[in-house]
Amino acid sequence: MNLTNQEIEIVKLICEQKTNKEIASIIHRSQRTVENHRVSLKHKTKSDNVVGVILYCIKNKIINI
């Protein structure tokens, strides 16, 4: 499964405990776009929540912390 560069960036910002509003400001997108990316990430990774998304990304070496 391929995540977009934008989705990976959002996961990294989520790991930094940024809010949707903060993420939107950083990536120069609307807050609604960030919310849509979160939903897409949960769907793509078959996760019920953002913790599942982060675990998926760590286990599959998409991000490292």
PyMOL Python script that loads the backbone (N, CA, C, O; Angstrom):
from pymol import cmd

cmd.read_pdbstr("""\
ATOM      1  N   MET A   1       0.843  -1.180   0.000  1.00  0.00           N
ATOM      2  CA  MET A   1       0.000   0.000   0.000  1.00  0.00           C
ATOM      3  C   MET A   1       0.887   1.242   0.000  1.00  0.00           C
ATOM      4  O   MET A   1       1.853   1.341   0.757  1.00  0.00           O
ATOM      5  N   ASN A   2       0.539   2.163  -0.851  1.00  0.00           N
ATOM      6  CA  ASN A   2       1.321   3.383  -0.963  1.00  0.00           C
ATOM      7  C   ASN A   2       0.582   4.553  -0.343  1.00  0.00           C
ATOM      8  O   ASN A   2      -0.578   4.817  -0.660  1.00  0.00           O
ATOM      9  N   LEU A   3       1.266   5.240   0.534  1.00  0.00           N
ATOM     10  CA  LEU A   3       0.750   6.490   1.076  1.00  0.00           C
ATOM     11  C   LEU A   3       1.406   7.620   0.301  1.00  0.00           C
ATOM     12  O   LEU A   3       2.559   7.516  -0.118  1.00  0.00           O
ATOM     13  N   THR A   4       0.667   8.691   0.117  1.00  0.00           N
ATOM     14  CA  THR A   4       1.233   9.838  -0.584  1.00  0.00           C
ATOM     15  C   THR A   4       2.238  10.546   0.318  1.00  0.00           C
ATOM     16  O   THR A   4       2.241  10.356   1.534  1.00  0.00           O
ATOM     17  N   ASN A   5       3.079  11.356  -0.287  1.00  0.00           N
ATOM     18  CA  ASN A   5       4.041  12.140   0.495  1.00  0.00           C
ATOM     19  C   ASN A   5       3.312  13.031   1.496  1.00  0.00           C
ATOM     20  O   ASN A   5       3.760  13.203   2.630  1.00  0.00           O
ATOM     21  N   GLN A   6       2.185  13.597   1.066  1.00  0.00           N
ATOM     22  CA  GLN A   6       1.398  14.469   1.950  1.00  0.00           C
ATOM     23  C   GLN A   6       0.861  13.674   3.146  1.00  0.00           C
ATOM     24  O   GLN A   6       0.888  14.159   4.277  1.00  0.00           O
ATOM     25  N   GLU A   7       0.378  12.464   2.895  1.00  0.00           N
ATOM     26  CA  GLU A   7      -0.137  11.627   3.985  1.00  0.00           C
ATOM     27  C   GLU A   7       0.975  11.263   4.963  1.00  0.00           C
ATOM     28  O   GLU A   7       0.763  11.270   6.176  1.00  0.00           O
ATOM     29  N   ILE A   8       2.145  10.949   4.446  1.00  0.00           N
ATOM     30  CA  ILE A   8       3.281  10.619   5.321  1.00  0.00           C
ATOM     31  C   ILE A   8       3.661  11.836   6.161  1.00  0.00           C
ATOM     32  O   ILE A   8       3.934  11.711   7.355  1.00  0.00           O
ATOM     33  N   GLU A   9       3.677  12.997   5.542  1.00  0.00           N
ATOM     34  CA  GLU A   9       3.976  14.232   6.282  1.00  0.00           C
ATOM     35  C   GLU A   9       2.947  14.455   7.397  1.00  0.00           C
ATOM     36  O   GLU A   9       3.303  14.856   8.505  1.00  0.00           O
ATOM     37  N   ILE A  10       1.691  14.199   7.101  1.00  0.00           N
ATOM     38  CA  ILE A  10       0.644  14.368   8.103  1.00  0.00           C
ATOM     39  C   ILE A  10       0.827  13.385   9.249  1.00  0.00           C
ATOM     40  O   ILE A  10       0.657  13.756  10.410  1.00  0.00           O
ATOM     41  N   VAL A  11       1.167  12.146   8.948  1.00  0.00           N
ATOM     42  CA  VAL A  11       1.408  11.156  10.011  1.00  0.00           C
ATOM     43  C   VAL A  11       2.551  11.634  10.910  1.00  0.00           C
ATOM     44  O   VAL A  11       2.463  11.537  12.135  1.00  0.00           O
ATOM     45  N   LYS A  12       3.603  12.140  10.309  1.00  0.00           N
ATOM     46  CA  LYS A  12       4.740  12.633  11.103  1.00  0.00           C
ATOM     47  C   LYS A  12       4.302  13.791  12.009  1.00  0.00           C
ATOM     48  O   LYS A  12       4.718  13.869  13.165  1.00  0.00           O
ATOM     49  N   LEU A  13       3.474  14.676  11.488  1.00  0.00           N
ATOM     50  CA  LEU A  13       2.996  15.807  12.295  1.00  0.00           C
ATOM     51  C   LEU A  13       2.053  15.337  13.397  1.00  0.00           C
ATOM     52  O   LEU A  13       2.048  15.900  14.492  1.00  0.00           O
ATOM     53  N   ILE A  14       1.259  14.314  13.116  1.00  0.00           N
ATOM     54  CA  ILE A  14       0.401  13.727  14.153  1.00  0.00           C
ATOM     55  C   ILE A  14       1.279  13.166  15.272  1.00  0.00           C
ATOM     56  O   ILE A  14       0.958  13.309  16.452  1.00  0.00           O
ATOM     57  N   CYS A  15       2.380  12.531  14.895  1.00  0.00           N
ATOM     58  CA  CYS A  15       3.313  11.987  15.899  1.00  0.00           C
ATOM     59  C   CYS A  15       3.920  13.094  16.761  1.00  0.00           C
ATOM     60  O   CYS A  15       4.324  12.854  17.899  1.00  0.00           O
ATOM     61  N   GLU A  16       3.980  14.293  16.217  1.00  0.00           N
ATOM     62  CA  GLU A  16       4.478  15.453  16.972  1.00  0.00           C
ATOM     63  C   GLU A  16       3.366  16.113  17.777  1.00  0.00           C
ATOM     64  O   GLU A  16       3.558  17.187  18.347  1.00  0.00           O
ATOM     65  N   GLN A  17       2.193  15.462  17.821  1.00  0.00           N
ATOM     66  CA  GLN A  17       1.028  15.905  18.580  1.00  0.00           C
ATOM     67  C   GLN A  17       0.454  17.225  18.090  1.00  0.00           C
ATOM     68  O   GLN A  17      -0.089  18.003  18.873  1.00  0.00           O
ATOM     69  N   LYS A  18       0.575  17.473  16.790  1.00  0.00           N
ATOM     70  CA  LYS A  18      -0.011  18.670  16.205  1.00  0.00           C
ATOM     71  C   LYS A  18      -1.512  18.460  16.015  1.00  0.00           C
ATOM     72  O   LYS A  18      -1.957  17.350  15.723  1.00  0.00           O
ATOM     73  N   THR A  19      -2.276  19.514  16.178  1.00  0.00           N
ATOM     74  CA  THR A  19      -3.720  19.457  15.950  1.00  0.00           C
ATOM     75  C   THR A  19      -3.998  19.572  14.450  1.00  0.00           C
ATOM     76  O   THR A  19      -3.110  19.917  13.671  1.00  0.00           O
ATOM     77  N   ASN A  20      -5.238  19.280  14.054  1.00  0.00           N
ATOM     78  CA  ASN A  20      -5.610  19.443  12.651  1.00  0.00           C
ATOM     79  C   ASN A  20      -5.372  20.875  12.192  1.00  0.00           C
ATOM     80  O   ASN A  20      -4.894  21.107  11.082  1.00  0.00           O
ATOM     81  N   LYS A  21      -5.705  21.823  13.041  1.00  0.00           N
ATOM     82  CA  LYS A  21      -5.527  23.235  12.706  1.00  0.00           C
ATOM     83  C   LYS A  21      -4.048  23.556  12.488  1.00  0.00           C
ATOM     84  O   LYS A  21      -3.693  24.247  11.533  1.00  0.00           O
ATOM     85  N   GLU A  22      -3.193  23.055  13.371  1.00  0.00           N
ATOM     86  CA  GLU A  22      -1.755  23.301  13.243  1.00  0.00           C
ATOM     87  C   GLU A  22      -1.200  22.633  11.981  1.00  0.00           C
ATOM     88  O   GLU A  22      -0.399  23.227  11.258  1.00  0.00           O
ATOM     89  N   ILE A  23      -1.630  21.401  11.723  1.00  0.00           N
ATOM     90  CA  ILE A  23      -1.174  20.678  10.534  1.00  0.00           C
ATOM     91  C   ILE A  23      -1.594  21.431   9.276  1.00  0.00           C
ATOM     92  O   ILE A  23      -0.801  21.596   8.349  1.00  0.00           O
ATOM     93  N   ALA A  24      -2.836  21.885   9.250  1.00  0.00           N
ATOM     94  CA  ALA A  24      -3.338  22.633   8.091  1.00  0.00           C
ATOM     95  C   ALA A  24      -2.472  23.863   7.823  1.00  0.00           C
ATOM     96  O   ALA A  24      -2.156  24.166   6.672  1.00  0.00           O
ATOM     97  N   SER A  25      -2.099  24.553   8.865  1.00  0.00           N
ATOM     98  CA  SER A  25      -1.264  25.746   8.721  1.00  0.00           C
ATOM     99  C   SER A  25       0.128  25.379   8.190  1.00  0.00           C
ATOM    100  O   SER A  25       0.673  26.076   7.334  1.00  0.00           O
ATOM    101  N   ILE A  26       0.685  24.304   8.692  1.00  0.00           N
ATOM    102  CA  ILE A  26       2.034  23.885   8.295  1.00  0.00           C
ATOM    103  C   ILE A  26       2.079  23.450   6.830  1.00  0.00           C
ATOM    104  O   ILE A  26       3.014  23.792   6.108  1.00  0.00           O
ATOM    105  N   ILE A  27       1.067  22.694   6.392  1.00  0.00           N
ATOM    106  CA  ILE A  27       1.088  22.170   5.022  1.00  0.00           C
ATOM    107  C   ILE A  27       0.335  23.072   4.030  1.00  0.00           C
ATOM    108  O   ILE A  27       0.213  22.748   2.849  1.00  0.00           O
ATOM    109  N   HIS A  28      -0.157  24.189   4.528  1.00  0.00           N
ATOM    110  CA  HIS A  28      -0.847  25.179   3.692  1.00  0.00           C
ATOM    111  C   HIS A  28      -2.071  24.590   2.989  1.00  0.00           C
ATOM    112  O   HIS A  28      -2.270  24.766   1.787  1.00  0.00           O
ATOM    113  N   ARG A  29      -2.877  23.891   3.776  1.00  0.00           N
ATOM    114  CA  ARG A  29      -4.134  23.323   3.297  1.00  0.00           C
ATOM    115  C   ARG A  29      -5.215  23.672   4.311  1.00  0.00           C
ATOM    116  O   ARG A  29      -4.919  24.179   5.393  1.00  0.00           O
ATOM    117  N   SER A  30      -6.454  23.402   3.964  1.00  0.00           N
ATOM    118  CA  SER A  30      -7.545  23.681   4.894  1.00  0.00           C
ATOM    119  C   SER A  30      -7.607  22.595   5.969  1.00  0.00           C
ATOM    120  O   SER A  30      -7.093  21.489   5.801  1.00  0.00           O
ATOM    121  N   GLN A  31      -8.241  22.945   7.052  1.00  0.00           N
ATOM    122  CA  GLN A  31      -8.428  21.998   8.140  1.00  0.00           C
ATOM    123  C   GLN A  31      -9.266  20.807   7.657  1.00  0.00           C
ATOM    124  O   GLN A  31      -9.035  19.669   8.066  1.00  0.00           O
ATOM    125  N   ARG A  32     -10.222  21.078   6.799  1.00  0.00           N
ATOM    126  CA  ARG A  32     -11.074  20.016   6.244  1.00  0.00           C
ATOM    127  C   ARG A  32     -10.242  19.032   5.417  1.00  0.00           C
ATOM    128  O   ARG A  32     -10.497  17.828   5.448  1.00  0.00           O
ATOM    129  N   THR A  33      -9.259  19.533   4.685  1.00  0.00           N
ATOM    130  CA  THR A  33      -8.376  18.660   3.901  1.00  0.00           C
ATOM    131  C   THR A  33      -7.598  17.736   4.821  1.00  0.00           C
ATOM    132  O   THR A  33      -7.444  16.550   4.530  1.00  0.00           O
ATOM    133  N   VAL A  34      -7.112  18.268   5.921  1.00  0.00           N
ATOM    134  CA  VAL A  34      -6.388  17.445   6.894  1.00  0.00           C
ATOM    135  C   VAL A  34      -7.311  16.362   7.457  1.00  0.00           C
ATOM    136  O   VAL A  34      -6.909  15.206   7.584  1.00  0.00           O
ATOM    137  N   GLU A  35      -8.536  16.735   7.789  1.00  0.00           N
ATOM    138  CA  GLU A  35      -9.504  15.761   8.296  1.00  0.00           C
ATOM    139  C   GLU A  35      -9.752  14.670   7.253  1.00  0.00           C
ATOM    140  O   GLU A  35      -9.839  13.491   7.598  1.00  0.00           O
ATOM    141  N   ASN A  36      -9.864  15.053   5.989  1.00  0.00           N
ATOM    142  CA  ASN A  36     -10.061  14.073   4.921  1.00  0.00           C
ATOM    143  C   ASN A  36      -8.863  13.139   4.795  1.00  0.00           C
ATOM    144  O   ASN A  36      -9.027  11.943   4.556  1.00  0.00           O
ATOM    145  N   HIS A  37      -7.659  13.684   4.954  1.00  0.00           N
ATOM    146  CA  HIS A  37      -6.456  12.848   4.913  1.00  0.00           C
ATOM    147  C   HIS A  37      -6.462  11.846   6.073  1.00  0.00           C
ATOM    148  O   HIS A  37      -6.082  10.689   5.893  1.00  0.00           O
ATOM    149  N   ARG A  38      -6.886  12.278   7.242  1.00  0.00           N
ATOM    150  CA  ARG A  38      -6.946  11.360   8.390  1.00  0.00           C
ATOM    151  C   ARG A  38      -7.897  10.199   8.115  1.00  0.00           C
ATOM    152  O   ARG A  38      -7.586   9.049   8.424  1.00  0.00           O
ATOM    153  N   VAL A  39      -9.049  10.501   7.536  1.00  0.00           N
ATOM    154  CA  VAL A  39     -10.016   9.455   7.196  1.00  0.00           C
ATOM    155  C   VAL A  39      -9.407   8.510   6.159  1.00  0.00           C
ATOM    156  O   VAL A  39      -9.523   7.291   6.279  1.00  0.00           O
ATOM    157  N   SER A  40      -8.770   9.070   5.160  1.00  0.00           N
ATOM    158  CA  SER A  40      -8.135   8.268   4.117  1.00  0.00           C
ATOM    159  C   SER A  40      -7.037   7.376   4.694  1.00  0.00           C
ATOM    160  O   SER A  40      -6.915   6.208   4.323  1.00  0.00           O
ATOM    161  N   LEU A  41      -6.243   7.935   5.603  1.00  0.00           N
ATOM    162  CA  LEU A  41      -5.177   7.162   6.245  1.00  0.00           C
ATOM    163  C   LEU A  41      -5.749   5.982   7.029  1.00  0.00           C
ATOM    164  O   LEU A  41      -5.214   4.875   6.969  1.00  0.00           O
ATOM    165  N   LYS A  42      -6.825   6.218   7.757  1.00  0.00           N
ATOM    166  CA  LYS A  42      -7.450   5.126   8.514  1.00  0.00           C
ATOM    167  C   LYS A  42      -7.962   4.049   7.566  1.00  0.00           C
ATOM    168  O   LYS A  42      -7.816   2.856   7.832  1.00  0.00           O
ATOM    169  N   HIS A  43      -8.555   4.471   6.473  1.00  0.00           N
ATOM    170  CA  HIS A  43      -9.079   3.519   5.497  1.00  0.00           C
ATOM    171  C   HIS A  43      -7.940   2.718   4.844  1.00  0.00           C
ATOM    172  O   HIS A  43      -8.004   1.491   4.774  1.00  0.00           O
ATOM    173  N   LYS A  44      -6.913   3.411   4.375  1.00  0.00           N
ATOM    174  CA  LYS A  44      -5.797   2.756   3.684  1.00  0.00           C
ATOM    175  C   LYS A  44      -5.067   1.768   4.577  1.00  0.00           C
ATOM    176  O   LYS A  44      -4.613   0.722   4.111  1.00  0.00           O
ATOM    177  N   THR A  45      -4.951   2.094   5.860  1.00  0.00           N
ATOM    178  CA  THR A  45      -4.209   1.231   6.780  1.00  0.00           C
ATOM    179  C   THR A  45      -5.120   0.258   7.529  1.00  0.00           C
ATOM    180  O   THR A  45      -4.665  -0.518   8.369  1.00  0.00           O
ATOM    181  N   LYS A  46      -6.411   0.317   7.209  1.00  0.00           N
ATOM    182  CA  LYS A  46      -7.408  -0.539   7.872  1.00  0.00           C
ATOM    183  C   LYS A  46      -7.351  -0.378   9.400  1.00  0.00           C
ATOM    184  O   LYS A  46      -7.393  -1.351  10.153  1.00  0.00           O
ATOM    185  N   SER A  47      -7.253   0.884   9.824  1.00  0.00           N
ATOM    186  CA  SER A  47      -7.151   1.206  11.247  1.00  0.00           C
ATOM    187  C   SER A  47      -8.441   1.850  11.731  1.00  0.00           C
ATOM    188  O   SER A  47      -9.150   2.506  10.969  1.00  0.00           O
ATOM    189  N   ASP A  48      -8.731   1.650  13.012  1.00  0.00           N
ATOM    190  CA  ASP A  48      -9.922   2.251  13.611  1.00  0.00           C
ATOM    191  C   ASP A  48      -9.664   3.659  14.132  1.00  0.00           C
ATOM    192  O   ASP A  48     -10.597   4.437  14.331  1.00  0.00           O
ATOM    193  N   ASN A  49      -8.391   3.982  14.352  1.00  0.00           N
ATOM    194  CA  ASN A  49      -8.058   5.284  14.920  1.00  0.00           C
ATOM    195  C   ASN A  49      -6.644   5.669  14.513  1.00  0.00           C
ATOM    196  O   ASN A  49      -5.941   4.906  13.849  1.00  0.00           O
ATOM    197  N   VAL A  50      -6.249   6.847  14.916  1.00  0.00           N
ATOM    198  CA  VAL A  50      -4.949   7.383  14.511  1.00  0.00           C
ATOM    199  C   VAL A  50      -3.791   6.583  15.124  1.00  0.00           C
ATOM    200  O   VAL A  50      -2.712   6.516  14.535  1.00  0.00           O
ATOM    201  N   VAL A  51      -3.999   5.988  16.276  1.00  0.00           N
ATOM    202  CA  VAL A  51      -2.951   5.159  16.879  1.00  0.00           C
ATOM    203  C   VAL A  51      -2.649   3.975  15.957  1.00  0.00           C
ATOM    204  O   VAL A  51      -1.491   3.609  15.758  1.00  0.00           O
ATOM    205  N   GLY A  52      -3.706   3.385  15.401  1.00  0.00           N
ATOM    206  CA  GLY A  52      -3.523   2.287  14.468  1.00  0.00           C
ATOM    207  C   GLY A  52      -2.760   2.720  13.225  1.00  0.00           C
ATOM    208  O   GLY A  52      -1.932   1.971  12.706  1.00  0.00           O
ATOM    209  N   VAL A  53      -3.036   3.913  12.756  1.00  0.00           N
ATOM    210  CA  VAL A  53      -2.329   4.459  11.586  1.00  0.00           C
ATOM    211  C   VAL A  53      -0.843   4.585  11.907  1.00  0.00           C
ATOM    212  O   VAL A  53       0.004   4.180  11.111  1.00  0.00           O
ATOM    213  N   ILE A  54      -0.531   5.139  13.056  1.00  0.00           N
ATOM    214  CA  ILE A  54       0.868   5.332  13.452  1.00  0.00           C
ATOM    215  C   ILE A  54       1.572   3.986  13.595  1.00  0.00           C
ATOM    216  O   ILE A  54       2.695   3.819  13.119  1.00  0.00           O
ATOM    217  N   LEU A  55       0.920   3.028  14.246  1.00  0.00           N
ATOM    218  CA  LEU A  55       1.521   1.705  14.403  1.00  0.00           C
ATOM    219  C   LEU A  55       1.762   1.047  13.049  1.00  0.00           C
ATOM    220  O   LEU A  55       2.808   0.435  12.829  1.00  0.00           O
ATOM    221  N   TYR A  56       0.806   1.170  12.152  1.00  0.00           N
ATOM    222  CA  TYR A  56       0.958   0.625  10.805  1.00  0.00           C
ATOM    223  C   TYR A  56       2.191   1.236  10.136  1.00  0.00           C
ATOM    224  O   TYR A  56       3.004   0.524   9.546  1.00  0.00           O
ATOM    225  N   CYS A  57       2.317   2.542  10.232  1.00  0.00           N
ATOM    226  CA  CYS A  57       3.442   3.242   9.585  1.00  0.00           C
ATOM    227  C   CYS A  57       4.782   2.857  10.188  1.00  0.00           C
ATOM    228  O   CYS A  57       5.778   2.756   9.471  1.00  0.00           O
ATOM    229  N   ILE A  58       4.818   2.645  11.482  1.00  0.00           N
ATOM    230  CA  ILE A  58       6.068   2.227  12.132  1.00  0.00           C
ATOM    231  C   ILE A  58       6.405   0.796  11.738  1.00  0.00           C
ATOM    232  O   ILE A  58       7.538   0.511  11.351  1.00  0.00           O
ATOM    233  N   LYS A  59       5.437  -0.105  11.833  1.00  0.00           N
ATOM    234  CA  LYS A  59       5.665  -1.518  11.513  1.00  0.00           C
ATOM    235  C   LYS A  59       6.102  -1.715  10.059  1.00  0.00           C
ATOM    236  O   LYS A  59       6.902  -2.601   9.759  1.00  0.00           O
ATOM    237  N   ASN A  60       5.575  -0.888   9.168  1.00  0.00           N
ATOM    238  CA  ASN A  60       5.900  -1.018   7.753  1.00  0.00           C
ATOM    239  C   ASN A  60       7.021  -0.079   7.309  1.00  0.00           C
ATOM    240  O   ASN A  60       7.251   0.116   6.116  1.00  0.00           O
ATOM    241  N   LYS A  61       7.713   0.497   8.293  1.00  0.00           N
ATOM    242  CA  LYS A  61       8.881   1.346   8.064  1.00  0.00           C
ATOM    243  C   LYS A  61       8.597   2.518   7.124  1.00  0.00           C
ATOM    244  O   LYS A  61       9.449   2.931   6.338  1.00  0.00           O
ATOM    245  N   ILE A  62       7.374   3.039   7.232  1.00  0.00           N
ATOM    246  CA  ILE A  62       7.008   4.226   6.472  1.00  0.00           C
ATOM    247  C   ILE A  62       7.530   5.462   7.186  1.00  0.00           C
ATOM    248  O   ILE A  62       7.954   6.431   6.556  1.00  0.00           O
ATOM    249  N   ILE A  63       7.491   5.409   8.514  1.00  0.00           N
ATOM    250  CA  ILE A  63       8.099   6.462   9.340  1.00  0.00           C
ATOM    251  C   ILE A  63       8.976   5.778  10.374  1.00  0.00           C
ATOM    252  O   ILE A  63       8.806   4.592  10.658  1.00  0.00           O
ATOM    253  N   ASN A  64       9.902   6.521  10.930  1.00  0.00           N
ATOM    254  CA  ASN A  64      10.681   6.005  12.059  1.00  0.00           C
ATOM    255  C   ASN A  64      10.748   7.079  13.125  1.00  0.00           C
ATOM    256  O   ASN A  64      10.846   8.273  12.841  1.00  0.00           O
ATOM    257  N   ILE A  65      10.691   6.621  14.337  1.00  0.00           N
ATOM    258  CA  ILE A  65      10.761   7.568  15.459  1.00  0.00           C
ATOM    259  C   ILE A  65      11.753   7.083  16.476  1.00  0.00           C
ATOM    260  O   ILE A  65      11.960   7.738  17.498  1.00  0.00           O
TER     261      ILE A  65
END
""", "prot")
cmd.dss("prot")
cmd.show_as("cartoon", "prot")
cmd.util.cbc("prot")
cmd.orient("prot")
